[in-house]
Amino acid sequence: MDIEILFEDDRWAEAGLERLAETACRETLTHLGLDPDAHEISLLACDDMRIAGLNETFRGKAAPTNVLSWPTEDLAAGEDGDAPLPPEPEIEGAPVELGDIAIAWETCLREASAQGKPFNDHVTHLMVHGCLHLLGYDHIRPRDAARMEGIEVEILAKLGLADPYE
């Protein structure tokens, strides 16, 4: 699994984001039957101010959020609810670029505290969530949200983490 991380906020490096992201994304891809070593992700480890700007630019919401994702390809599920198809490499044997994820320090810390969850567990969940978005999963329609949440719970259980939705 190749995760290229740009640390704009050094607190992420100190918190071990590299290990958390690697573990979460590797398990997500493995769970979905994809080879983690054949995929790459870019990750921006930032603060609330930076992610608020990104959120406004890309989603029209002038507020910080915990995690944002930009898939390289639109892999959305069809109306029938089928799972998105995995992306194919542009060049045979080359890693598949899944896309970009941004994660915000203050929002993650605030949410973990408010929910009474260990920070690392919450960040791991958000990295699984962001990785699923890169693979075409979303939570816009209730049926899609239920499917995505179910997959998240399964992956987190494999990592020994509690159901974040309970």
Secondary structure, 3 states (H helix, E strand, C coil): CEEEEEECCHHHHHCCHHHHHHHHHHHHHHHCCCCHHHEEEEEEEECHHHHHHHHHHHHCCCCCCCEEEEECCCCCCCCCCCCCCCCCCCCCCCCEEEEEEEEEHHHHHHHHHHHCCCHHHHHHHHHHHHHHHHCCCCCCCHHHHHHHHHHHHHHHHHCCCCCCCC
